[in-house]
Amino acid sequence: MTSTQQQAYGNNMKLVGAKWTFYSGDVNRDGIIDGNDMSSIDNDASQF
């Protein structure tokens, strides 16, 4: 699924380099999706 964005359900992919990738919940990019990621999202949402 790296040739076009339309190959994903709901067109929910992002182009990184030359490949289409899925969004993940790893906001701080430390390799783990955990409470720290949720805190970052929650803080940003409340500040918005």
ABEGO torsion letter per residue (X at the ends): XAABAAABBGGABBBBEABBBBBBABAAGAGBBBAAAAAAAAAAAAAX
